[in-house]
Amino acid sequence: MFAVIETGGKQYKVQKDDVITVEKLNASGGEKVQFNSVLLTGGEKTQIGNPHVKGAGVQALVLEQLKSKKVVSFVKRRRKSSSKTKKGHRQQLTLIKITEILNTGAEKTNIAEAVSGKGLEINYSISGNKNTSINLKSVVKSADKKALEKNKTSTEKKEVKKKVASAEKKELKNDAKSIKKTVTKKTAKD
């Protein structure tokens, strides 16, 4: 029997006792997790989900959290000012062993659903001494307000520049009219 599960934006074809690496899960080594996003189950009877198979699940045991091989990105520019940039990245992965594939009754088990490391709520408050506790959300909001004030001043400056430019155009038109009047008066006298 096999199943196709979806986790971390990827799809995996799994069978019982398979050991695979998936994108980081929010579970420590030795915990049991269950994948409820089963796209297809196969064996004696094949079930295709729309998009998921109802009631199906895949249970797994988390073996360990690990990192992939380092991927190095290198950018070479021909100018000396910023000649090269070298960066490395190691993706966080979870090693799991598939223990059981359930066609039905997955929602009745008491095993926690596998949750990826993404989308977790992060506590942004920093607390040191009682006097120096800072709430970063309020700091971010105040920074946003300052940015809005800067934007207001820049838009106000733009409006003032537009008014000055339109006033200059009006003055030029008035000057042009007065020059035309003087030219017509001189030609009339001649």
C-alpha positions as CSV (number, residue, x, y, z in Angstrom):
1,M,0.0,0.0,0.0
2,F,1.2,3.5,-0.8
3,A,0.1,7.1,-0.4
4,V,0.9,10.5,-1.9
5,I,1.2,13.2,0.8
6,E,1.7,16.9,0.6
7,T,3.9,18.8,3.1
8,G,6.1,21.9,2.8
9,G,4.7,22.6,-0.7
10,K,6.0,19.3,-2.0
11,Q,4.5,15.9,-2.7
12,Y,6.0,12.6,-1.6
13,K,5.0,9.0,-2.5
14,V,5.4,7.0,0.6
15,Q,5.0,3.4,1.8
16,K,5.2,1.9,5.2
17,D,8.7,1.9,6.8
18,D,10.0,4.5,4.3
19,V,12.5,7.0,5.7
20,I,12.3,10.4,4.0
21,T,13.4,14.0,4.6
22,V,10.7,16.7,4.4
23,E,10.7,20.4,5.0
24,K,11.1,21.3,8.7
25,L,8.3,20.2,10.9
26,N,7.4,21.7,14.3
27,A,8.2,18.5,16.2
28,S,11.2,17.1,18.0
29,G,12.9,13.7,17.6
30,G,10.8,10.7,18.9
31,E,7.4,12.4,18.4
32,K,4.6,10.9,16.3
33,V,3.0,13.1,13.7
34,Q,0.2,12.6,11.2
35,F,-0.2,14.0,7.7
36,N,-3.8,14.6,6.9
37,S,-3.2,16.1,3.4
38,V,-3.2,12.8,1.5
39,L,-3.7,13.3,-2.2
40,L,-3.9,9.7,-3.2
41,T,-3.9,6.2,-1.7
42,G,-3.2,3.1,-3.6
43,G,-3.0,-0.6,-3.1
44,E,-6.0,-3.0,-3.5
45,K,-8.3,0.0,-4.1
46,T,-7.1,3.4,-5.4
47,Q,-8.6,6.5,-3.9
48,I,-8.0,9.9,-5.6
49,G,-8.7,13.0,-3.5
50,N,-10.4,16.2,-4.6
51,P,-8.0,17.7,-3.6
52,H,-7.5,15.5,-0.5
53,V,-8.8,12.0,0.4
54,K,-11.4,12.3,3.1
55,G,-10.5,10.5,6.3
56,A,-7.1,9.3,5.1
57,G,-3.9,10.0,6.9
58,V,-0.3,9.0,7.1
59,Q,1.4,8.5,10.5
60,A,5.1,9.0,10.9
61,L,7.8,9.1,13.6
62,V,10.1,12.0,13.7
63,L,13.7,10.7,13.8
64,E,15.7,14.0,13.9
65,Q,15.9,17.6,12.8
66,L,18.8,18.2,10.4
67,K,20.2,20.6,7.7
68,S,20.8,19.9,4.1
69,K,24.1,20.4,2.3
70,K,25.3,24.0,1.9
71,V,24.2,25.7,-1.3
72,V,26.6,28.4,-2.3
73,S,25.5,31.4,-4.4
74,F,28.2,33.5,-6.0
75,V,27.8,36.8,-7.8
76,K,30.7,38.3,-9.7
77,R,30.6,41.9,-11.0
78,R,33.2,43.4,-13.2
79,R,33.5,46.7,-11.2
80,K,35.8,46.7,-8.1
81,S,33.4,48.6,-5.9
82,S,31.2,45.6,-5.3
83,S,33.2,42.9,-6.9
84,K,31.8,39.7,-5.5
85,T,29.1,38.4,-3.2
86,K,29.3,34.9,-1.8
87,K,26.4,33.5,0.3
88,G,25.7,30.1,1.7
89,H,22.4,28.5,2.7
90,R,21.5,25.3,4.5
91,Q,17.8,24.3,4.4
92,Q,16.3,23.0,7.6
93,L,14.8,19.5,7.2
94,T,13.1,16.8,9.2
95,L,13.9,13.1,8.9
96,I,10.8,11.0,9.4
97,K,9.9,7.3,9.2
98,I,6.4,6.3,7.9
99,T,4.8,4.0,10.4
100,E,1.2,3.6,9.2
101,I,-1.1,4.5,6.2
102,L,-4.7,5.0,7.1
103,N,-7.5,4.9,4.5
104,T,-10.2,5.9,6.9
105,G,-10.5,7.2,10.5
106,A,-7.5,9.4,10.5
107,E,-9.4,12.2,12.2
108,K,-10.3,10.0,15.2
109,T,-6.6,9.3,16.1
110,N,-5.1,11.3,19.0
111,I,-1.9,11.9,17.1
112,A,-1.0,15.6,16.5
113,E,-1.1,16.8,12.9
114,A,2.3,17.6,11.3
115,V,2.7,21.3,11.2
116,S,5.5,22.9,9.2
117,G,7.9,25.4,10.7
118,K,6.3,28.2,8.7
119,G,3.4,30.4,9.9
120,L,4.2,30.0,13.6
121,E,3.2,32.9,15.8
122,I,6.3,34.7,17.1
123,N,6.3,36.6,20.4
124,Y,7.8,40.0,19.6
125,S,8.1,41.3,23.2
126,I,11.5,41.6,24.7
127,S,11.7,41.5,28.5
128,G,14.9,42.0,30.4
129,N,14.6,44.0,33.6
130,K,11.2,45.2,34.8
131,N,12.1,48.7,33.7
132,T,13.4,47.8,30.3
133,S,10.6,45.7,28.8
134,I,10.0,46.7,25.1
135,N,7.2,45.7,22.9
136,L,8.5,45.5,19.4
137,K,5.1,45.7,17.8
138,S,4.6,49.2,19.2
139,V,8.2,50.1,18.0
140,V,7.2,48.9,14.5
141,K,4.0,50.9,14.6
142,S,5.8,54.0,15.7
143,A,8.3,53.5,12.9
144,D,5.5,53.2,10.4
145,K,4.0,56.4,11.7
146,K,7.3,58.2,11.3
147,A,7.5,56.9,7.7
148,L,4.0,58.2,7.1
149,E,4.9,61.6,8.5
150,K,8.0,61.6,6.2
151,N,5.7,60.7,3.2
152,K,3.3,63.5,4.2
153,T,6.1,66.0,4.3
154,S,7.4,64.9,0.9
155,T,3.9,65.1,-0.6
156,E,3.4,68.5,0.9
157,K,6.7,69.6,-0.6
158,K,5.6,68.3,-4.0
159,E,2.4,70.2,-3.7
160,V,4.3,73.4,-2.8
161,K,6.6,72.8,-5.8
162,K,3.6,72.4,-8.1
163,K,2.0,75.6,-6.8
164,V,5.3,77.5,-7.3
165,A,5.6,76.1,-10.9
166,S,2.0,77.1,-11.7
167,A,2.5,80.6,-10.3
168,E,5.7,80.9,-12.4
169,K,3.8,79.9,-15.5
170,K,1.1,82.5,-14.7
171,E,3.7,85.2,-14.2
172,L,5.4,84.2,-17.6
173,K,2.0,84.4,-19.3
174,N,1.3,87.8,-17.7
175,D,4.8,89.0,-18.8
176,A,4.2,87.7,-22.3
177,K,0.9,89.5,-22.5
178,S,2.5,92.8,-21.3
179,I,5.3,92.4,-23.9
180,K,2.7,91.8,-26.6
181,K,0.8,95.0,-25.5
182,T,3.9,97.1,-25.6
183,V,4.9,95.7,-29.0
184,T,1.5,96.4,-30.4
185,K,1.6,99.9,-29.0
186,K,5.0,100.6,-30.5
187,T,3.9,99.3,-33.9
188,A,0.8,101.4,-33.8
189,K,2.9,104.5,-33.1
190,D,5.2,103.8,-36.0
